[in-house]
Amino acid sequence: MKLRWVAACTLLACSPRGDEPQAPSLVERSALQFADADEKARFDRAYACFSKRGANWTHEPLQRRGNFIGAAWCTTGPHCSAPATQERDGAAWGIVDTLHDPRDGEAPQAFGVSASAGERPSSGWAVAVSVSMGGSGILGDHASVRFERAGDDAASFYLGHGIGWTVAQSEFSWRSEQTTWAWLDGVRASPEALAEAGTTQWRALRDDVVAALDAGTVRKCEYGEYKGDGIPPACIREVPLTASEVQAERTRIGDAVATVERGLSEAPTLHARILDVASRDCI
């Protein structure tokens, strides 16, 4: 399965009321005011890192778009945050965002920080790293590392501060008790730490899913008749999965865990790829 690299709303025109996208306006870095010193340091570090790394890349300068203020650099522009841009062979990118109240004047009061970076070589492992925190429910706290091997979509997998799985009407999740940046620091500490973190979270998620399947607590919908009017039929009742459906779901989550384990057998290579795009002195 091909992975999408971009977090929702990164450098997009997200307005506080869901209105039409607003035209961007440029912002001077010196005008951006952070109340939180740690968020300022993280933003400045990513901004400086991407500025240096992307000195000869396409650059989207610091600008306001709705609630967001951000800048981006990429090798395959013109739109650095677009999935189509990042999915091209040879793509590399770095994006940093913060949030503000669109009613702010010439000195925006910034809160929260999000940074993402990645590379998609024409061969070998592509990697995308994304992390955010302090977004007051608008941006959300998240962190993830996604891998995809060129020419082998079946090798694609991701690790995250939180991961999820859906079976019929039931949703399952695993979430780290650490902060997002602490989780990211953990997986990039060493190849061994990366492998341990990835296998632990996916095996824990698998165990929860299998336990629910074995207990018969997972339900699926029986839908009413479709009348050909474009309106999806209603779920009229929830019923247990059949024995064959239970087995199929056990196989599906098992295959996902096996994909992660196979990928992490190359942990030294994957760890190096993470540090290529998201070392601690950058993100």
Summary of the structure (lengths in Angstrom):
residues: 283
radius of gyration: 20.9
end to end distance: 27.2
largest distance: 62.7
contacts: 886
relative contact order: 0.13
helix: 32%
strand: 32%
